[in-house]
Amino acid sequence: MKRIEIFEVERPEPLALLRIVVPIMLLAAPGIREGVRVAAWSPALRVVPEGLGWFAAIVPISPTLATAVELATVFAALCAIVGLRARVALVVLTIGAFYLCSIAQLTGFVWHDMHLLWLCALLAASPCDHALAWDRRVPLAPSRAYGVSLTFARALLGAVYFFPGFHKLRAQGLGWALSDNLRDQLWWKWAEHGVTPSFRIDHHPFLLHAGGLFVLAFELAAPVLFLVRRTRFFGAMLGVVFHLTAELVFLIPFAALWACYVVLVDVKVSFPNSPEPKEEPAEPSRWTFAMGAALLLGVVIQGARGQTQSYPFACYPTFQWDPGTTMPDLRLVATFEDGRVEDVPHARDAEGHRTQRQWGTVFALVGATHEPSESRLRAYFRALGKAGVVRVRALRQTVSVDPDAHGHVVREEEIASFKP
């Protein structure tokens, strides 16, 4: 009987490409920049997700420190990209990105790009600098050392997809794809972004249902597709289709995830007059095993729990429940010293749109995702900088997400009244 090897002998290039991609995506993702911005917030505004209670309690948070960490993190990312003391740089990058991205999660909205942090930590414990690196011009021959790191990376990516699919099926079965659920999910996203596409796919139930079945099939099959050599490239193509369709229809871009598909493609990178690869390096380090196993364990535990509001380990958004045709919003009504009563606009740009982060903050304030807090509402209003206000009424509105009746207020109730 042929022996089955869990960790294959693989080339160093895919791992080296991941070492290049992950720092680039970390710099492009909002977490590092948002961490610096949120560090200046009043502590009363913070909403602490599961997993960061200790962080918010004992780790110093200030704009000055956050800016210093940002500079060190960016420098470490650039060193990792070019392969200059890459593994040391990745350790610094992991610590710095964790600090800044953890601060960014304290707004009531958890960014689900923590796979970049997982992969960064895995790379720091892996031989990712054995190719395409300034420090090493001569690549090394294929080895199981690379296969270990790549297998853990693929397993982490597979888990990102599998658990949302699992919870969809567990919550609604095939009804998740074959009911009005996807239409309502679409309406929510369109309402959050303040747009209605010219092509109304919600008027074509067959397309929605077929797309829903594809989503379930891909998410549940992702671990197998990514881990089996013969299906990896096919899995990568399906993943790209999955994400491009989600961006087109649901307005959810996720390049930070599918850019990591470099680990699914067996590539050989060579340059003119490049020397032949050296002998196979040593066997995989125990540190690679330990880091990969620890990361995978954290992902599996939170994935099985369906815990989406936690950090640095979380289940990626499941969209498992039908959200319905209404959504919560926050209305602030201010009474001024001269007796005027006015609505105070907040968390919107000049065109009236909100970012996903701003929606997350609003949902937390009105009690949709976290317990409502008068002190948090007061701190939120103070940050708006309105002068001359003697009384504020905070009202939770229930508004329609139906594109044909978007913004219609179905219900309104007061949740707090306070002096700013």
LOTI-758678 format. One record per residue (C-alpha): x negated, y negated, z; residue in three letters. Coordinates in Angstrom, 3 decimals, padded with zeros to 6 digits. Each point is the difference from the previous one (the first is absolute). Layout:
LOTI-758678
X Y Z ALA
...
This chain:
LOTI-758678
000.000 000.000 000.000 MET
-001.260 -003.447 -000.935 LYS
-000.898 -002.146 003.002 ARG
002.101 -003.151 000.340 ILE
-002.005 -003.067 000.946 GLU
001.894 -002.803 001.730 ILE
-002.764 -002.482 -000.756 PHE
-001.289 000.123 -003.557 GLU
-003.408 -000.873 -001.371 VAL
000.537 -003.409 -001.582 GLU
-001.867 -002.857 -001.585 ARG
-000.923 -003.108 002.049 PRO
001.518 -002.536 -002.435 GLU
003.683 000.189 001.062 PRO
-000.994 -000.611 003.619 LEU
-002.267 -002.867 -001.063 ALA
002.828 -001.521 -002.045 LEU
002.241 000.175 003.070 LEU
-002.744 -001.842 001.919 ARG
000.278 -002.780 -002.581 ILE
003.798 -000.071 -000.267 VAL
000.914 -000.010 003.704 VAL
-001.970 -003.155 000.966 PRO
001.340 -001.800 -003.079 ILE
003.573 000.892 000.944 MET
-000.605 -000.999 003.626 LEU
-001.175 -003.432 -001.129 LEU
002.976 -000.345 -002.370 ALA
002.581 001.232 002.535 ALA
001.628 -002.592 002.291 PRO
-001.093 001.519 003.321 GLY
-003.381 -001.720 000.385 ILE
001.293 -003.464 -000.986 ARG
003.205 000.407 002.006 GLU
-002.010 001.050 003.048 GLY
-001.820 -003.324 000.016 VAL
003.279 -001.908 -000.409 ARG
001.945 001.925 002.646 VAL
-002.885 -000.349 002.475 ALA
001.061 -003.641 000.360 ALA
003.568 000.910 000.971 TRP
001.346 -000.450 003.490 SER
-000.086 003.307 001.941 PRO
003.751 -000.476 000.586 ALA
000.582 000.597 -003.723 LEU
-001.739 003.368 -000.086 ARG
001.942 003.197 -000.583 VAL
-002.202 002.945 000.941 VAL
000.543 003.239 -001.960 PRO
-000.602 003.435 001.439 GLU
-003.694 000.765 000.258 GLY
-001.162 -003.577 000.544 LEU
001.204 -000.637 003.547 GLY
-003.538 000.446 001.339 TRP
-001.384 -002.204 -002.766 PHE
002.327 -002.928 000.739 ALA
-000.649 000.359 003.739 ALA
-003.804 000.155 000.181 ILE
-001.572 -001.053 -003.321 VAL
-000.742 -003.748 -000.282 PRO
001.907 -001.660 -002.838 ILE
-000.909 -003.493 -001.172 SER
-000.345 -001.834 -003.343 PRO
-003.719 -000.556 000.577 THR
-000.725 003.658 000.701 LEU
002.250 001.137 -002.855 ALA
-001.816 -002.279 -002.451 THR
-003.387 001.322 001.124 ALA
001.203 003.591 -000.383 VAL
001.395 -000.845 -003.427 GLU
-003.396 -001.231 -001.193 LEU
-001.732 003.137 001.289 ALA
002.689 002.207 -001.524 THR
-000.236 -001.597 -003.447 VAL
-003.809 000.286 000.025 PHE
000.227 003.666 001.041 ALA
002.549 000.672 -002.756 ALA
-002.311 -001.473 -002.643 LEU
-002.917 002.091 001.274 CYS
002.134 003.155 -000.132 ALA
001.137 -000.769 -003.549 ILE
-003.541 -000.311 -001.388 VAL
-001.349 002.788 002.211 GLY
-002.384 -002.041 002.121 LEU
-000.287 001.844 003.331 ARG
003.480 001.153 -000.895 ALA
000.775 002.244 002.947 ARG
-001.099 -002.587 002.567 VAL
002.028 -002.593 -001.898 ALA
003.029 002.297 000.054 LEU
-000.213 000.346 003.778 VAL
000.007 -003.807 000.326 VAL
002.794 -000.248 -002.584 LEU
002.144 002.560 001.833 THR
-000.349 -001.773 003.347 ILE
000.508 -003.475 -001.444 GLY
002.966 001.017 -002.166 ALA
001.608 001.778 002.935 PHE
-000.302 -003.124 002.160 TYR
001.442 -002.380 -002.603 LEU
002.654 002.351 -001.364 CYS
001.165 000.822 003.531 SER
000.548 -003.705 000.672 ILE
001.940 -000.216 -003.272 ALA
002.413 002.671 001.269 GLN
001.120 -002.149 002.964 LEU
002.637 -001.916 -001.991 THR
002.815 002.549 000.119 GLY
-000.866 001.469 -003.400 PHE
-002.450 002.881 -000.426 VAL
-001.965 -000.060 -003.254 TRP
-000.218 003.520 -001.383 HIS
-003.450 -000.141 -001.517 ASP
-001.713 001.669 002.946 MET
-001.109 002.828 -002.294 HIS
-002.815 -002.384 -000.996 LEU
-001.157 -000.071 003.618 LEU
000.191 003.809 000.240 TRP
-002.032 000.445 -003.178 LEU
-002.507 -002.637 001.108 CYS
-000.634 001.927 003.227 ALA
-000.272 003.267 -001.949 LEU
-002.490 -001.553 -002.413 LEU
-002.127 -001.269 002.901 ALA
-000.422 003.614 001.114 ALA
-000.571 001.414 -003.495 SER
-002.873 000.128 -002.519 PRO
001.710 -002.641 -002.157 CYS
-003.314 -001.736 -000.755 ASP
-001.513 002.872 -001.989 HIS
001.019 -001.528 -003.345 ALA
000.707 -003.421 -001.543 LEU
-001.898 -001.651 002.840 ALA
-002.731 -002.627 000.040 TRP
-001.885 002.076 002.562 ASP
000.067 003.163 -002.103 ARG
-000.741 -000.227 -003.687 ARG
-000.330 003.783 -000.446 VAL
003.320 001.850 000.494 PRO
000.129 003.285 001.846 LEU
001.278 003.266 -001.385 ALA
003.560 001.263 000.696 PRO
000.482 001.223 003.555 SER
002.619 001.200 002.445 ARG
-000.937 -003.052 002.114 ALA
001.935 -002.163 -002.459 TYR
002.822 002.508 -000.221 GLY
000.675 -000.269 003.739 VAL
000.382 -003.791 -000.086 SER
002.049 000.069 -003.206 LEU
002.315 002.708 001.337 THR
000.773 -001.999 003.130 PHE
000.571 -003.132 -002.116 ALA
002.441 001.882 -002.258 ARG
001.786 001.489 002.998 ALA
000.451 -003.471 001.525 LEU
001.435 -001.333 -003.261 LEU
002.287 003.011 -000.325 GLY
001.327 -000.558 003.531 ALA
000.814 -003.630 -000.856 VAL
002.531 001.294 -002.537 TYR
001.142 003.263 001.548 PHE
001.474 -001.249 003.266 PHE
002.211 -002.729 -001.523 PRO
001.350 002.655 -002.378 GLY
000.508 002.415 002.876 PHE
001.983 -002.534 002.020 HIS
002.111 -000.992 -003.020 LYS
000.988 003.623 -000.527 LEU
000.540 000.588 003.713 ARG
002.237 -003.058 000.401 ALA
002.185 000.227 -003.097 GLN
-001.012 003.044 -002.006 GLY
000.459 -000.414 -003.746 LEU
002.585 -002.648 000.833 GLY
-002.942 -002.370 000.424 TRP
-000.415 000.097 -003.772 ALA
003.561 000.724 -001.108 LEU
002.059 -002.467 002.090 SER
000.211 -003.814 000.081 ASP
-003.082 -000.035 002.235 ASN
-002.496 -001.027 -002.698 LEU
002.314 -002.717 -001.260 ARG
000.180 -001.469 003.507 ASP
-003.790 000.305 000.410 GLN
-000.407 -001.923 -003.257 LEU
002.396 -002.723 001.078 TRP
-001.922 -000.485 003.251 TRP
-003.326 -000.404 -001.784 LYS
001.474 -002.366 -002.565 TRP
001.573 -002.054 002.797 ALA
-003.286 -000.138 001.924 GLU
-001.868 -001.210 -003.069 HIS
002.799 -002.346 -001.039 GLY
000.209 001.345 -003.555 VAL
002.395 001.984 -002.139 THR
-001.670 001.712 -002.983 PRO
001.436 -000.601 -003.449 SER
000.312 003.774 -000.463 PHE
002.415 001.183 002.668 ARG
-000.996 003.606 000.573 ILE
002.631 000.115 002.749 ASP
002.551 000.005 -002.853 HIS
-001.477 003.322 -001.201 HIS
000.546 002.579 002.774 PRO
-001.440 002.854 -002.089 PHE
-003.395 -001.737 -000.199 LEU
000.031 -000.728 003.731 LEU
000.873 003.570 000.914 HIS
-002.611 001.467 -002.367 ALA
-002.595 -002.369 001.444 GLY
000.979 000.978 003.523 GLY
-000.479 003.695 -000.753 LEU
-003.418 -000.775 -001.499 PHE
-000.984 -001.903 003.156 VAL
000.987 002.917 002.256 LEU
-001.782 002.546 -002.190 ALA
-003.212 -002.025 -000.275 PHE
-000.236 -000.931 003.691 GLU
000.580 003.556 001.212 LEU
-002.417 001.500 -002.525 ALA
-002.745 -002.612 000.425 ALA
-002.204 001.957 002.461 PRO
-000.123 003.022 -002.327 VAL
-000.447 -002.115 -003.122 LEU
-002.889 -001.899 001.570 PHE
-001.797 002.925 001.642 LEU
000.103 002.572 -002.817 VAL
-002.698 -000.639 -002.600 ARG
002.166 000.945 -003.000 ARG
002.807 -002.394 000.912 THR
-001.951 -003.017 001.286 ARG
-000.078 -001.967 -003.230 PHE
003.680 000.740 -000.635 PHE
000.780 -001.118 003.548 GLY
-001.918 -003.231 -000.564 ALA
001.985 -000.718 -003.185 MET
003.295 000.653 001.783 LEU
-001.112 -002.261 002.841 GLY
-000.779 -002.853 -002.372 VAL
003.432 000.406 -001.623 VAL
001.558 000.083 003.485 PHE
-001.648 -003.267 001.064 HIS
000.430 -001.899 -003.256 LEU
003.700 000.901 000.001 THR
000.340 -001.086 003.647 ALA
-001.651 -003.315 -000.839 GLU
002.211 -000.539 -003.040 LEU
003.305 001.019 001.577 VAL
-000.431 -000.508 003.764 PHE
-002.556 -002.829 -000.234 LEU
-002.362 001.969 002.258 ILE
-003.628 -000.273 -001.215 PRO
-002.353 002.563 001.490 PHE
-003.268 -000.171 -001.931 ALA
-001.866 000.417 003.303 ALA
001.249 003.590 000.089 LEU
-000.239 001.243 -003.553 TRP
-003.398 -001.669 -000.462 ALA
-001.272 002.684 002.390 CYS
000.901 002.648 -002.577 TYR
-003.683 -000.046 -001.027 VAL
-000.340 002.976 002.354 VAL
002.391 001.955 -002.226 LEU
-002.105 -000.308 -003.134 VAL
-003.189 002.007 -000.479 ASP
-002.322 -002.499 -001.663 VAL
-003.680 -000.039 -000.840 LYS
-001.598 -003.429 -000.176 VAL
-003.341 -000.199 -001.760 SER
-002.090 -002.816 -001.394 PHE
-002.486 -000.056 -002.886 PRO
-003.376 001.503 000.971 ASN
001.361 000.969 003.418 SER
-001.992 002.772 001.716 PRO
001.348 003.469 000.564 GLU
001.847 000.590 003.295 PRO
-002.092 001.186 002.905 LYS
000.527 003.200 001.908 GLU
003.192 000.595 001.961 GLU
000.046 -001.939 003.298 PRO
000.488 001.564 003.408 ALA
003.249 001.611 001.072 GLU
002.884 -002.261 001.089 PRO
-000.546 -001.953 003.173 SER
002.023 000.873 003.097 ARG
000.825 -003.704 000.194 TRP
001.849 000.246 -003.314 THR
002.035 002.947 001.271 PHE
000.749 -001.735 003.293 ALA
001.035 -003.296 -001.592 MET
002.093 001.624 -002.722 GLY
001.797 002.284 002.460 ALA
000.687 -002.834 002.468 ALA
001.409 -002.255 -002.704 LEU
002.150 002.742 -001.490 LEU
001.341 000.945 003.433 LEU
001.078 -003.587 000.708 GLY
001.682 -000.287 -003.395 VAL
001.825 003.329 000.350 VAL
001.281 -000.776 003.514 ILE
001.428 -003.397 -000.952 GLN
001.223 001.309 -003.335 GLY
001.886 002.870 001.632 ALA
001.544 -002.457 002.475 ARG
001.018 -002.331 -002.802 GLY
-001.482 -002.858 002.027 GLN
-000.399 -002.832 -002.511 THR
-000.490 -002.836 002.507 GLN
-003.381 000.923 001.446 SER
-003.690 -000.647 -000.628 TYR
-002.592 001.149 -001.006 PRO
001.845 003.267 -000.648 PHE
003.519 -000.089 -001.372 ALA
002.395 001.735 -002.317 CYS
000.288 -002.035 -003.174 TYR
003.465 -001.508 -000.670 PRO
002.470 002.818 -000.353 THR
003.037 -001.895 -001.341 PHE
001.850 002.989 001.400 GLN
003.221 -001.761 001.043 TRP
002.500 -001.756 -002.213 ASP
-000.379 -003.650 001.104 PRO
003.513 -000.943 -001.103 GLY
001.036 -003.095 -001.922 THR
-000.742 -002.628 002.668 THR
-003.188 -001.184 001.690 MET
-000.780 -002.101 003.102 PRO
-001.307 -003.549 -000.148 ASP
-000.804 -002.741 002.504 LEU
001.697 -003.396 000.050 ARG
-001.423 -002.749 002.204 LEU
002.258 -002.934 000.866 VAL
-001.670 -002.970 001.726 ALA
001.653 -002.791 001.976 THR
-002.088 -003.199 -000.032 PHE
-000.269 -002.783 002.563 GLU
002.177 -002.280 -002.138 ASP
002.802 002.582 -000.102 GLY
-000.703 001.352 -003.486 ARG
000.564 003.714 -000.499 VAL
-001.942 001.534 -002.874 GLU
-001.043 003.385 -001.323 ASP
-003.773 000.373 000.165 VAL
-001.532 001.761 -003.028 PRO
-002.748 002.462 000.878 HIS
-002.224 002.720 -001.441 ALA
000.770 -000.906 -003.607 ARG
-002.007 -001.573 -002.802 ASP
001.090 -002.974 -002.105 ALA
002.223 002.291 -002.095 GLU
001.599 001.585 003.040 GLY
-001.851 003.320 -000.229 HIS
-001.578 002.002 002.832 ARG
-002.943 002.354 000.000 THR
000.347 003.537 001.362 GLN
-001.959 -001.143 003.052 ARG
002.460 -002.837 000.618 GLN
002.961 002.337 -000.352 TRP
-001.615 002.337 002.520 GLY
-000.369 -002.857 002.478 THR
003.630 -001.041 -000.507 VAL
001.247 003.576 000.451 PHE
-001.941 000.235 003.264 ALA
001.382 -003.340 001.245 LEU
003.645 000.919 -000.621 VAL
-000.370 003.408 001.645 GLY
000.168 002.141 -003.127 ALA
-003.345 001.732 000.586 THR
-000.922 -001.091 003.542 HIS
001.806 -001.158 003.101 GLU
000.936 -003.691 -000.378 PRO
-001.871 -002.379 002.287 SER
000.981 -003.571 000.868 GLU
-003.611 -000.873 000.848 SER
-001.118 001.254 -003.420 ARG
002.754 -001.987 -001.709 LEU
-001.049 -003.110 001.936 ARG
-003.652 000.455 -000.973 ALA
001.037 000.597 -003.605 TYR
002.030 -003.230 -000.086 PHE
-002.783 -002.015 001.629 ARG
-002.370 001.159 -002.716 ALA
002.306 -001.641 -002.576 LEU
-000.999 -003.392 001.421 GLY
003.459 -001.606 000.149 LYS
-000.030 -003.105 002.235 ALA
002.885 -001.552 001.897 GLY
001.962 003.238 000.470 VAL
001.830 000.465 003.308 VAL
001.798 003.295 -000.653 ARG
-000.366 002.911 -002.403 VAL
002.553 002.675 -000.826 ARG
-001.342 003.195 -001.538 ALA
002.595 001.959 -001.930 LEU
-000.244 003.431 -001.552 ARG
001.658 000.016 -003.380 GLN
001.119 003.044 -001.949 THR
-000.237 -000.832 -003.696 VAL
000.880 001.900 -003.152 SER
-002.783 001.423 -002.171 VAL
002.299 000.727 -002.930 ASP
-001.545 -002.002 -002.879 PRO
003.494 -001.124 -001.011 ASP
000.652 -001.400 003.494 ALA
-003.535 -000.588 001.218 HIS
-000.279 -002.167 003.102 GLY
003.678 000.188 000.930 HIS
000.208 -000.053 003.806 VAL
002.095 002.919 001.186 VAL
-000.427 -000.585 003.726 ARG
-001.810 -002.356 002.377 GLU
-000.693 000.252 003.733 GLU
-002.047 -002.045 002.437 GLU
-002.941 001.849 001.533 ILE
-001.611 -002.859 001.951 ALA
000.370 -003.656 000.968 SER
-002.992 -001.784 001.479 PHE
-001.944 -003.204 000.464 LYS
-003.109 000.006 -002.171 PRO
